[in-house]
């Protein structure tokens, strides 16, 4: 890896590598497809009509730009740096996931694909995919771990209302990684008509790049909004990380602003000292899974271990390869927040700001609490509020011992 | 002219080769492997268990889960291979599996272990030629054949890239799909093998979805080898410690069909 890249924003290389990470570790059957997808993505990038259609849908269907919000009472409650939020939980379908789905379904249509598949953990990406499939009239199959189907039944019903077929996956432990295995098995058997909408900035090249690009609308808007509102860039960006797409979407447009620090927040579950966490970067090792080389939760033999987090969306044993690269070169700092800390932050935001956040950004909010206290009052933290918490109220009630 | 080795010797025989796959650590693997050889298997393909076998259907997925649940480690896999080599000096043994367990301790470690255990070739499902450097150079360094896969989606333009740096034999995956599910039409296999033959001198073995002696015999009329996996793995799963006799019997049926097929004419002939 080059130790001093001139820019942090010029990755990946032409082979889809982010330094040592990323790449195209897929079965030969899929290789011609991912090469085809890359060619088609390059053409789409150069086509103003593609960009126009993407922007138009984001504005009129998703509801962008999402607001930039100064959380005054939260700032007072913490007592330190100003806390600002990028309100991506106000998007149609309630999370950042839809940004990427809009981009990918436009690509699928360009490529003449007639059937869409996706994997989902918490169900947010599944709902977003089912939504764009309904919008464009394409059949949609969503693979979801059987355990997640049980934990996230409201989202399962949403997907079905939107016309998607939800297939519970019983292999493995029945969570997100098993759903992704099943998605890849479907894809390999239906290569001619099927487009796989991957939900995070991971998988074989060009997925990590294109998902990041579609999600970068978050950071591009935030950058302009910050300039507009306070006349400068924030001092620190904070975002939660499962696969890492909301974090990259916020971070990427700021990577070459040396005064902007960045903090990615992994799920520490019951704590990093045991096995019950989902912190691939802080508690894992580099390896190959699901088409890319990246940090993975794994044992000495390279067997993948199951992550744990109170948040089903962070419960994945891998991480997007660009984060692996940004960790190794030090541009982004990574930390982890436990289930307990996230639950407290969840409640704090409800009470101080009247916003019920998803459990994923609750991890980011908990990290903001810790950092803001140590920073002067005139400094500015911008956190990505990447999803709303309606889907999580059952989980939270259970953890708080409340009968619903 | 490459020096003869176990793999090239098998493919130099006057009849097509039967390649038999089972998963390491699923049942009494040593006894099961011996049964495959006794039944007439020409090449052994030993699956390395992995938590996330993305290219495999239900039968081999279940075998992976059984093996890992029994506590199989990478060291165990190499011990099985090493002991097989002690018992069977001339039967080629190929490891098949996924990238992560192969590169976990570094490609050099893996290559050296393969060499020490008498492994002849390695098939890695998720290292395409584009990522060859993750493992390929070290396999070649230790004299282990990197066996590549060609599929129905591998077009003529891409085929040279697949062949570059590959060795042992070319594994034609006859269906776009996962192991053990649908079977390919004989005509599509014939066309594909002819296409591959015009591009390489490597022997061509055909697999995925091949279950019965009848199918295997048909494919053996055009290919240099036939790979059978899921049907054997199912026998291991069903019969447990009683699997060896079932495997011996089933393999004998496959071997009879494959060995009696006329050897495909070489491309000069």
Interface residues (C-beta under 8 A of the other chain):
Chain A: X15 X23 X24 X25 X26 X27 X28 X29 X30 X31 X32 X33 X171 X172 X177 X178 X181 X184 X185 X188 X189 X191 X192 X287 X288 X289 X290 X291 X293 X296 X298 X300 X301 X302 X303 X304
Chain B: X50 X51 X52 X53 X54 X55 X57 X61 X65 X68 X73 X74 X98 X99 X100 X101 X102 X103 X104 X125 X126 X127 X128 X130 X131 X134 X148 X149 X150 X151 X152 X153 X154 X155 X158 X162 X173 X175 X176 X177 X178 X181
